[in-house]
Amino acid sequence: MSLQVRRFIDPFEGLESQLTELIGLITIVPPLIEADRERRWEEIGARPGDPDREMIDIYETEAGPEEGWGHADFSRTIQTAAVVTAWGVFHEFLVRLLFESYLNYNLKRYPALAHLVADEHRKLDRRFEDLQRRYSDFARVDLKVLQNWDSVTHAHQLRNALIHNSGQYTQAYLNTKLARRPTSDDLYGFTPPENDAALINRELIPLSPDFTEQVISDLIEAAREVRDTLADGPSTS
């Protein structure tokens, strides 16, 4: 998922490359899918009529279950994958940047210490909260006060909701400052509930290409800010 961050010599260059490609993915692929569906529909309509079958039945049969009988919301699927991948890349970027900037020691002569550092690396790969704390411990940087950190918190909780709650609202997501609440368009004309509690575990967090692109773009800017902050040296606070 985050191999590009490791493949590039500059971790930010790797992050920016992969996240930019994800923006291309969500922009380019869904229209291609819809165009292919329209082509199929038009091709079926141009055939000689079959009095025993409705056109929609032919269309759905030819699309098959792998396409949700021609109605699968592939745009949301692609956007979900893009958000989850973007978050994984961002997390990997922060781990690599921290280790290369503050923990880049040759410990071949000290296997016990090397083992401890390896364990620390695995822990930071798994727990984002521990990674934030280690930035404060080792780099003297409080990530939570950075200008773009609200967008990071939003992306993190969006990713968690998409993975762990089937894309439905969670209280943790609604607690973020940038949480997107549904509109009547998202709810097919129904009035959105005034109480956030009515959204939790009931409504899907609405995704759109513009919204998803903004989430990913915000992660690029947050990564840039972290990189520049570390380049300026540790905080004196």
Secondary structure, DSSP 4 states (H G I P E B T S, - for coil): --HHHHHSSSHHHHHHHHHHHHHHHHHHHHHHHHHHHHHHHHHHHTSPP-TTS-HHHHHHHHH-GGGGGGT--HHHHHHHHHHHHHHHHHHHHHHHHHHHHH-----TT-HHHHHHHHHHHHHHHH-HHHHHHHIIIII---GGGSTTHHHHHHHHHHHHHHHHSTTBB-HHHHTSTTPPPP-TTTTTTPPPPSSGGGTBTTSBPP--HHHHHHHHHHHHHHHHHHHHHHHT-----
